[in-house]
Amino acid sequence: MPYGYHGKILHVDLMAGKVEVEEPGESFYRKYMGGSAMGACYLLKHTPPGADPLGPENTLSLMTGIVTGAPFSGQSRVCATARSPVTGLVGDSQAGGFWPAELKAAGFDGIVIHGQAERPVYLWVHDGGSVGDLRPTAELRDAAHLWGQFTADVEDAIRQELGDRRIQVLQCGPAAEQGVRFGALINNANRANGRTGMGTVMAAKNLKAVAVRGRHRPESADPDAVKALARWGTDHFEKSDIYGMGLFGTAEVVLPQNKAGGLPTRNWASGTFEGAEAISGQRMAETILKERDTCFGCVVRCKRVVEVTEGRYRVDPRYGGPEYETISTMGSYCGVSDLAAIARANQLCNMYGMDTISCGATIAWAMDCFERGLLTTEDTDGVVLRFGNAEALVEMVERIGRREGFGRVLGEGSARAAGILGVGQDLVVAVKNHELPAHMPQVKRSLALIYAVNPFGADHESHEHDPSYREYPERMAELGLLDPQPSKVLNAEKVRYALYTQYLYSCLESVSVCQFVFGPAWHLYGPSQLVEAVRAVSGWNVSLWELMKVGERRLNLLRAFNAREGVGAEADTVPPKLLIPLQGGKSDGVAVTAEEVEAAKALYYAMAGWDENGRPTRARLEELALGWVAAELKL
């Protein structure tokens, strides 16, 4: 009997309407751990070269991790992996909530979805439903009546249909059904696998949702050690640097980012927003915050639940509340300081099932074009898309969700919209067509490198940000990082810092734990406690070195997928806007230079063991026990 996992991966053939169970050996689980590494493995094995991201050959994986469902904070995470309709490259996205732990309790460690159904269906996964019958079971059911409905309504309908209010539902929304490229997967009506268009992939398969219910959690190898880890987290939470995030959510960082000149404003023209205080986490807590929600078994309770019952913008608490990224992309990116409008835009994204980052950033790009006279009201269906126009922001989010009028164009994302309209290409702030999140490489230099080289486009959760090197020396020392550097340099030591912390974060996405709870800096648990968690749950005598190798393995799998599709160093660039000096505030006059990014990129490739084109070498893949990938790349 394995510890920490069931040894069962569910394969769903939508075209044939069949489900099968794969039972990989223990070595497979220890090699990949779960999450993103396991998803990337299945993507490379089952999705042929050149597959259409929206075609039946694209494989969509939903993977939990080795510790998912254990009773300590930060473990209920799921990774979605497929070829992305946003980038055309590997797609990867994580979410929390209760769905991941519920899938594990239903008897499966992950799901691999193949093919395309002839008509809308949903997948019902459960463990038999009685004390005496805990056999994991899966079946496809008709979903024609759910197509086009908002996420909360679908969740309610499935629970009523199956007669269990505790069922957890992961679904695509109406926006993805209509073909919005950045469609998200939504669970609990407010938790999102937001990035890289994984909801759009699910919708293209005519799979509306995956409903799960289970009562059989895997046993831990050392239950006492698991309890001790949970107890330590509870006891130290209020003394930790994560405590403020519990109180104010990720929006806690709005004001510090603004003070440092690192809050993207008016489509990245500035790092300082005069309306920052009005949209801060502190202001949210004082005004529209109804309660704090949590993911399964987590003490942090960072999830915002907001409510607005008066005024122009009504907000239903069922759809949660905006996080820092949403507050920035729908707020400062667009010059909007109306918190209720931002919360309403967030609700619309959760109702329609859209990534708030790509959605808000694309609207900010359109506003920038409008301000410069590149777009007019004739293009925008009469909507005055000026910075600061909260009403226009909310209206355009809904039009994108319905894929209506100008919203149809913006639903392609900023890079494709610029190509369709033939304007504003130099105003697009994206890498590999993936809009930048709200952390600025101008003031945190290693972000310029990681945004450029990250396999699925710009991502703020792929390594540790620059200030942490100086502020958390003891935890950094666990990774062999002993020479703290200033935030605004991109020298050899900063490249090493970026790569090492990228390996750790890559491991977190494969063990599948929350980066707000586990990590090398301000997090509740440090790297050594991640080792303790995996040991206590699995019984494996793992080391931090072994876990870092899991992270390195996952990163090489993701890069290998892109290399197989003929994409390498030429795609590892930063957008032109980052090269223009910022205006106003502490970062006034600051810019990234193309020369420093290119130099750092070459050094990064060498440190990673890749060739000059950014492709993993056979030697590196063999060292990572990925010889089969080298064969796939014909190295």
C-alpha positions in Angstrom: 0.0 0.0 0.0 1.6 3.3 -1.1 1.6 6.3 1.2 0.4 9.7 0.0 -1.1 8.6 -3.2 -3.5 5.9 -4.6 -1.4 4.7 -7.5 -4.3 5.5 -10.0 -4.4 7.9 -12.9 -7.7 8.2 -14.6 -7.6 8.4 -18.5 -10.8 9.7 -20.2 -11.3 9.1 -23.9 -14.0 11.6 -24.8 -14.3 10.5 -28.4 -15.0 6.9 -27.4 -16.9 7.8 -24.2 -14.6 5.5 -22.2 -12.6 5.7 -19.0 -9.6 3.6 -18.0 -7.4 3.5 -15.0 -3.6 3.5 -15.3 -1.6 2.3 -12.2 2.0 3.6 -12.5 4.7 2.2 -10.3 6.2 3.9 -7.2 9.3 5.0 -9.1 7.1 7.0 -11.5 5.5 8.9 -8.6 8.9 9.6 -6.9 10.4 10.7 -10.1 7.7 13.3 -11.0 5.9 13.8 -7.6 2.7 14.9 -9.4 1.4 18.3 -10.4 3.2 20.1 -13.3 6.0 17.6 -13.8 3.5 14.7 -14.2 1.3 16.8 -16.4 4.2 17.7 -18.7 5.2 14.1 -18.9 1.7 13.1 -20.1 1.6 16.0 -22.5 4.8 15.0 -24.2 3.8 11.4 -24.4 0.2 11.8 -25.6 0.1 15.1 -27.6 1.7 14.7 -31.1 3.9 17.4 -32.5 2.0 20.2 -34.3 -1.3 19.4 -32.5 -3.9 22.1 -32.6 -4.4 23.5 -29.1 -8.1 23.5 -29.7 -8.2 20.1 -31.5 -8.9 16.6 -30.2 -5.2 15.6 -30.2 -4.3 18.1 -27.5 -4.1 16.3 -24.1 -5.4 18.0 -21.0 -4.1 16.8 -17.6 -5.4 17.6 -14.2 -2.8 16.5 -11.6 -2.6 16.7 -7.8 0.6 16.1 -5.9 2.1 13.6 -3.4 0.9 15.6 -0.4 -2.5 16.7 -1.6 -5.2 16.0 1.0 -2.8 15.7 3.9 -4.0 17.7 7.0 -1.7 20.7 6.8 -1.7 24.1 5.2 -1.0 24.7 1.5 -1.5 21.2 0.1 -4.8 21.4 -1.9 -3.5 22.3 -5.3 -4.2 21.1 -8.9 -2.1 21.7 -12.0 -3.7 21.9 -15.5 -1.4 21.1 -18.4 -2.0 21.2 -22.2 -0.9 22.9 -25.3 -1.9 26.5 -24.8 -4.3 28.4 -27.1 -2.8 31.6 -25.8 0.9 30.9 -26.6 0.7 27.9 -28.9 3.3 26.4 -26.6 3.2 24.4 -23.4 0.4 25.6 -21.1 0.6 25.3 -17.3 -1.7 26.7 -14.6 -2.3 26.0 -10.9 -5.3 26.5 -8.6 -6.3 25.8 -5.0 -9.6 25.4 -3.2 -11.3 22.2 -2.2 -11.5 20.4 -5.6 -7.9 19.0 -5.5 -8.2 17.4 -2.1 -11.6 16.0 -3.1 -10.2 14.4 -6.2 -7.6 12.7 -4.1 -10.3 11.5 -1.7 -12.2 10.1 -4.6 -9.4 7.7 -5.3 -7.4 9.2 -8.1 -4.1 11.1 -8.2 -4.8 12.8 -11.5 -6.9 12.8 -14.7 -5.7 12.7 -18.3 -8.3 13.8 -20.8 -8.0 12.7 -24.4 -10.0 13.5 -27.6 -13.2 15.5 -28.0 -16.8 14.6 -27.2 -19.4 14.8 -29.9 -21.7 16.9 -27.6 -21.3 18.5 -24.2 -20.6 16.1 -21.3 -19.3 16.3 -17.8 -17.2 13.8 -15.9 -18.5 12.5 -12.6 -15.7 11.0 -10.4 -16.5 9.4 -7.0 -15.5 6.6 -4.7 -18.6 4.4 -4.6 -20.6 6.6 -2.2 -21.0 4.3 0.8 -18.9 3.2 3.7 -18.5 -0.3 2.4 -17.9 0.6 -1.2 -14.9 2.9 -1.8 -13.9 1.8 -5.3 -13.0 4.8 -7.4 -15.5 5.3 -10.2 -15.9 7.6 -13.2 -18.6 8.2 -15.7 -19.4 10.7 -18.5 -22.8 12.4 -18.2 -24.8 14.7 -20.5 -24.0 18.4 -20.1 -26.1 20.0 -22.9 -28.3 21.6 -20.2 -25.2 23.2 -18.5 -23.7 24.7 -21.7 -23.7 28.5 -21.6 -24.5 28.8 -17.9 -22.5 30.9 -15.4 -20.1 29.0 -13.2 -22.0 29.2 -9.9 -25.2 28.1 -11.6 -23.5 25.1 -13.1 -22.0 24.1 -9.7 -25.5 24.3 -8.1 -27.1 22.3 -11.0 -24.6 19.5 -10.8 -24.8 19.2 -7.0 -28.6 19.1 -7.2 -28.6 16.6 -10.1 -26.2 14.2 -8.2 -27.8 14.9 -4.8 -24.8 15.9 -2.8 -24.0 19.5 -1.8 -20.4 18.6 -1.0 -19.5 17.7 -4.6 -16.6 19.9 -5.9 -16.8 21.1 -9.5 -14.0 22.2 -11.8 -15.3 23.7 -15.0 -14.9 25.9 -18.0 -17.2 28.9 -18.4 -19.2 30.5 -21.1 -16.3 32.6 -22.3 -14.2 29.5 -23.1 -17.2 27.9 -24.8 -17.4 31.0 -27.1 -13.7 30.7 -27.8 -12.1 33.4 -25.6 -8.4 32.4 -25.8 -7.7 33.0 -22.1 -10.6 31.0 -20.7 -9.9 29.7 -17.2 -10.9 26.6 -15.3 -13.0 27.6 -12.3 -13.7 25.7 -9.1 -15.8 26.9 -6.1 -17.0 29.6 -8.5 -14.0 31.7 -7.5 -10.7 29.7 -7.7 -9.1 29.7 -11.0 -6.5 27.9 -13.1 -6.4 31.2 -14.8 -3.3 31.3 -17.0 -2.6 29.9 -20.5 -6.2 29.2 -21.5 -6.7 25.8 -19.9 -10.5 26.5 -19.7 -10.6 27.1 -23.4 -8.9 23.7 -24.0 -11.5 22.0 -21.9 -14.4 23.7 -23.7 -12.9 22.8 -27.1 -13.2 19.1 -25.9 -16.9 19.6 -25.2 -16.1 18.8 -21.6 -18.1 21.2 -19.4 -16.9 20.1 -16.0 -15.3 17.5 -13.7 -17.4 16.9 -10.6 -15.7 15.0 -7.8 -16.7 13.5 -4.4 -14.7 11.2 -2.1 -14.3 9.9 1.4 -11.0 8.0 1.1 -7.9 10.0 1.7 -4.5 8.3 1.3 -2.8 7.3 4.5 0.4 9.1 5.6 3.6 7.2 6.4 4.1 9.2 9.6 0.8 10.7 10.9 2.5 12.1 14.0 5.0 14.0 11.9 2.2 15.3 9.7 0.3 16.5 12.8 3.4 18.2 14.1 4.0 20.0 10.9 0.4 21.2 10.9 0.6 22.3 14.5 3.9 24.2 13.9 2.2 26.1 11.1 -0.8 27.0 13.2 1.5 28.1 16.1 3.8 30.2 13.9 1.3 31.7 11.5 0.6 35.0 13.4 4.4 35.5 13.9 5.2 34.9 10.2 5.5 37.3 7.3 2.5 35.5 5.7 0.1 36.8 8.4 -0.6 40.1 6.7 -1.7 38.1 3.6 -4.2 36.3 5.7 -5.6 39.7 6.9 -5.5 41.6 3.6 -5.1 39.0 0.9 -2.5 39.2 -1.8 -3.7 42.8 -2.2 -1.6 43.5 0.9 1.3 44.3 -1.5 -0.5 47.0 -3.5 0.9 49.8 -1.3 4.5 48.5 -1.0 4.7 47.9 -4.7 3.4 51.4 -5.4 5.9 52.9 -2.9 8.8 51.0 -4.6 7.7 52.2 -8.0 6.7 48.7 -9.0 2.9 48.9 -9.5 2.2 48.7 -13.3 0.2 51.8 -14.2 -1.5 52.8 -17.4 -0.3 49.9 -19.5 3.2 49.9 -17.9 4.0 53.6 -18.6 4.6 54.1 -14.9 5.3 52.2 -11.7 3.3 54.5 -9.5 -0.5 54.9 -9.3 -2.1 57.9 -7.6 -5.1 55.8 -6.8 -3.2 52.9 -5.1 -4.6 53.6 -1.6 -8.2 53.4 -2.9 -7.7 49.9 -4.3 -5.4 48.5 -1.6 -6.0 45.4 0.5 -6.3 47.6 3.5 -9.1 49.6 1.9 -10.8 46.4 0.8 -10.8 45.1 4.4 -12.3 48.4 5.6 -15.0 48.6 3.1 -16.3 45.7 0.9 -14.7 42.6 2.5 -17.4 40.3 3.9 -15.2 37.4 5.1 -11.9 35.5 4.6 -12.2 32.1 2.9 -9.6 29.3 2.8 -8.5 26.3 0.8 -8.9 22.7 2.2 -7.0 22.5 5.6 -5.2 25.9 5.4 -4.7 28.2 8.3 -3.8 31.3 6.2 -7.4 32.1 4.9 -6.1 34.5 2.3 -9.0 34.2 -0.1 -11.1 37.4 -0.3 -14.9 37.3 -0.2 -16.4 40.7 -1.0 -19.9 42.0 -1.3 -21.3 45.2 -2.7 -25.1 45.7 -2.3 -25.4 49.4 -3.3 -24.3 51.6 -6.1 -23.6 51.0 -9.8 -21.5 47.8 -9.3 -23.2 45.0 -7.3 -20.9 42.2 -6.3 -22.1 38.7 -5.2 -19.8 37.1 -2.5 -20.3 33.7 -4.1 -17.7 34.8 -6.7 -15.0 35.6 -4.1 -13.1 38.8 -4.4 -10.1 40.3 -6.3 -6.5 39.4 -5.6 -3.5 41.6 -6.1 -3.1 40.6 -9.8 -6.7 41.5 -10.5 -6.6 44.7 -8.6 -3.5 45.7 -10.6 -4.6 44.6 -14.1 -8.2 45.8 -13.8 -7.1 48.8 -11.6 -3.7 50.4 -12.0 -3.1 49.0 -15.5 -6.2 50.7 -16.6 -5.9 53.8 -14.4 -9.1 52.7 -12.5 -9.3 53.5 -8.8 -12.9 52.4 -8.2 -12.6 49.3 -6.0 -16.3 48.3 -6.5 -15.8 48.4 -10.3 -12.7 46.2 -10.0 -14.6 43.8 -7.8 -17.4 43.6 -10.3 -14.9 43.0 -13.1 -13.4 40.2 -11.1 -16.9 38.7 -10.6 -17.6 38.8 -14.3 -14.3 37.0 -15.0 -15.3 34.3 -12.5 -18.8 34.0 -13.9 -17.7 33.8 -17.5 -14.5 31.8 -16.6 -11.6 34.1 -17.7 -8.1 34.8 -16.6 -8.2 38.2 -14.9 -4.6 39.0 -15.8 -4.9 38.5 -19.6 -8.3 40.1 -19.6 -7.4 43.3 -17.7 -4.0 43.6 -19.4 -5.6 43.3 -22.8 -8.2 46.0 -21.9 -5.3 48.2 -20.7 -3.5 47.7 -24.1 -6.7 48.8 -25.9 -7.0 51.9 -23.6 -3.4 52.8 -24.4 -4.2 52.5 -28.2 -7.4 54.6 -27.7 -5.5 57.3 -25.8 -3.0 57.5 -28.7 -5.7 57.7 -31.3 -4.9 54.3 -32.8 -8.4 53.1 -31.9 -11.6 55.2 -31.9 -15.2 54.6 -30.8 -15.9 53.3 -34.2 -13.6 50.4 -33.4 -14.8 49.9 -29.8 -18.6 49.8 -30.4 -18.9 53.3 -28.9 -17.2 52.5 -25.7 -14.8 55.3 -24.6 -11.8 53.2 -23.7 -9.8 55.9 -21.8 -7.6 55.2 -18.8 -9.6 55.7 -15.6 -13.0 54.9 -17.1 -14.3 52.3 -14.7 -17.6 52.0 -16.5 -15.8 51.2 -19.8 -13.6 48.6 -18.0 -16.6 46.7 -16.6 -18.5 46.9 -19.9 -15.6 45.6 -21.9 -15.0 42.7 -19.5 -18.6 41.6 -20.1 -18.3 42.0 -23.8 -15.2 39.9 -23.8 -17.0 37.2 -21.8 -19.9 37.2 -24.2 -17.4 37.5 -27.2 -19.6 40.3 -28.4 -18.5 43.1 -30.8 -15.1 44.5 -30.0 -15.0 42.0 -27.1 -14.6 39.3 -29.7 -11.3 40.9 -30.8 -10.0 41.5 -27.3 -10.9 37.9 -26.4 -8.0 36.9 -28.6 -5.6 38.5 -26.1 -3.5 41.7 -26.7 -0.9 40.3 -29.0 -3.4 38.7 -31.4 -5.7 41.7 -31.2 -2.8 43.9 -32.2 -2.2 41.7 -35.2 -5.9 41.6 -36.2 -6.3 45.4 -35.9 -2.9 46.2 -37.3 -2.2 48.7 -34.5 -0.3 49.0 -31.2 2.1 46.1 -31.6 4.8 48.0 -29.7 2.3 48.6 -26.9 1.7 44.9 -26.2 3.2 43.9 -22.8 3.5 40.2 -23.2 6.0 37.3 -23.6 5.1 34.5 -26.0 1.7 36.2 -26.4 1.2 35.8 -22.6 0.3 39.1 -20.9 2.7 40.1 -18.0 1.5 39.8 -14.4 1.8 42.8 -12.1 5.4 42.6 -11.0 7.9 44.9 -12.7 11.3 43.7 -14.0 12.4 47.4 -14.0 12.6 47.3 -10.1 13.1 43.5 -9.7 15.6 42.7 -12.4 15.6 38.9 -12.3 12.0 39.0 -13.4 13.2 40.3 -16.8 15.2 37.1 -17.3 12.5 34.7 -15.9 9.7 36.4 -17.8 11.7 35.9 -21.0 12.8 32.3 -20.6 9.8 30.8 -18.8 8.4 28.1 -21.1 4.7 29.2 -20.9 5.3 32.9 -21.0 5.6 35.6 -18.4 4.8 34.3 -14.9 5.4 35.9 -11.5 5.3 32.6 -9.6 8.2 30.8 -11.4 11.0 31.9 -9.1 11.6 34.1 -6.0 11.6 37.8 -6.4 14.7 39.9 -6.0 14.2 41.6 -2.6 14.0 38.2 -0.8 17.7 37.4 -1.4 18.7 40.1 1.0 15.7 39.8 3.4 15.8 36.0 4.1 19.4 35.0 4.2 18.9 31.9 6.4 16.4 30.2 4.1 18.3 31.2 1.0 21.4 29.5 2.5 19.4 26.2 2.4 19.6 26.6 -1.4 23.3 27.5 -1.4 22.6 31.1 -2.1 25.0 33.1 0.1 25.7 36.3 -1.7 22.7 38.7 -1.6 22.5 41.2 -4.5 20.6 44.4 -4.9 17.2 44.2 -6.7 18.2 46.3 -9.7 21.1 44.3 -10.9 21.2 41.3 -13.3 24.7 39.9 -12.8 26.0 36.4 -12.7 25.0 35.8 -9.1 21.5 37.1 -9.7 21.2 34.7 -12.7 22.2 31.8 -10.3 19.7 33.1 -7.8 17.0 33.1 -10.4 17.8 29.6 -11.6 18.1 28.0 -8.2 14.8 29.5 -6.9 13.2 28.6 -10.2 14.1 25.0 -9.6 12.5 25.2 -6.1 9.4 26.9 -7.4 9.2 24.3 -10.2 9.4 21.6 -7.5 6.5 23.3 -5.5 4.4 23.1 -8.7 5.1 19.4 -8.9 4.8 18.4 -5.3 1.8 20.6 -5.8 1.8 22.9 -2.8 0.8 26.6 -2.4 3.6 29.1 -3.0 2.2 31.3 -0.3 2.7 28.6 2.3 5.9 26.8 1.1 9.0 28.6 -0.3 12.4 30.0 0.3 11.6 33.4 1.8 8.6 35.0 3.5 6.5 31.8 3.3 5.1 30.0 6.3 7.2 26.9 5.7 10.8 26.9 4.4 12.6 24.5 2.1 13.6 22.1 4.9 10.0 21.8 6.0 9.0 21.0 2.5 11.3 18.0 2.8 9.7 17.1 6.1 6.3 17.3 4.6 7.1 14.9 1.7 8.9 12.5 4.0 6.1 12.5 6.5 3.4 11.8 3.9 5.2 9.5 1.5 7.7 7.7 3.8 10.4 8.3 1.2 13.7 9.5 2.6 13.9 12.4 0.2 16.4 15.3 0.4 16.2 18.9 -0.7 18.6 18.0 -3.5 16.2 15.3 -4.7 13.2 17.7 -4.6 15.2 20.4 -6.5 15.9 17.7 -9.1 12.2 17.2 -9.5 11.9 20.9 -10.2 14.7 20.9 -12.7 13.1 17.8 -14.3 9.8 19.6 -14.7 11.4 22.7 -16.2 13.3 20.6 -18.7 10.1 18.8 -19.7 8.3 22.1 -20.3 11.2 23.5 -22.4 11.5 20.2 -24.3 7.9 20.4 -25.4 8.5 23.9 -26.9 11.8 22.6 -28.5 9.9 19.8 -30.1 7.6 22.4 -31.6 10.6 24.2 -33.1 10.6 27.1 -30.5 13.7 28.2 -28.7 15.8 31.3 -27.8 14.1 33.5 -30.4 10.9 33.5 -28.3 12.8 34.3 -25.0 12.4 38.1 -25.2 11.0 41.0 -23.2 8.4 43.4 -24.7 9.5 46.7 -26.1 7.6 48.6 -23.4 10.0 47.4 -20.7 12.9 49.1 -22.6 11.2 52.6 -22.3 12.0 54.5 -19.1 9.2 54.7 -16.6 7.6 58.0 -15.6 6.9 59.2 -12.1 7.5 57.9 -8.6 10.5 56.1 -7.2 11.2 54.2 -10.5 11.1 57.4 -12.7 13.5 57.0 -15.6 14.2 53.3 -14.9 14.1 50.8 -17.8 15.3 47.3 -18.7 18.0 47.0 -21.4 18.0 44.5 -24.2 21.7 44.0 -23.7 21.5 42.9 -20.0 18.6 40.5 -20.8 20.5 38.9 -23.7 23.7 38.5 -21.6 21.8 37.0 -18.6 19.9 34.7 -21.0 23.1 33.2 -22.4 24.5 32.7 -18.9 21.2 31.1 -17.8 21.2 28.7 -20.7 24.8 27.6 -19.8 24.0 27.2 -16.1 20.8 25.2 -17.0 22.8 22.8 -19.2 21.0 23.9 -22.4 22.4 24.7 -25.8 22.7 28.3 -27.2 19.2 28.0 -28.6 17.8 27.3 -25.2 17.1 23.6 -25.9 17.8 21.0 -23.2 20.9 18.9 -24.3 20.9 15.1 -24.3 23.5 15.2 -21.5 21.2 17.2 -19.3 18.2 15.1 -20.1 20.0 11.9 -19.4 21.3 13.3 -16.1 17.7 13.9 -15.2 16.6 10.4 -16.1 14.7 11.8 -19.1 16.4 9.8 -21.9 13.0 9.2 -23.4 12.6 12.9 -23.9 16.0 13.1 -25.7 14.7 10.5 -28.0 11.5 12.5 -28.6 13.6 15.5 -29.5 15.8 13.3 -31.7 19.0 14.5 -29.9 
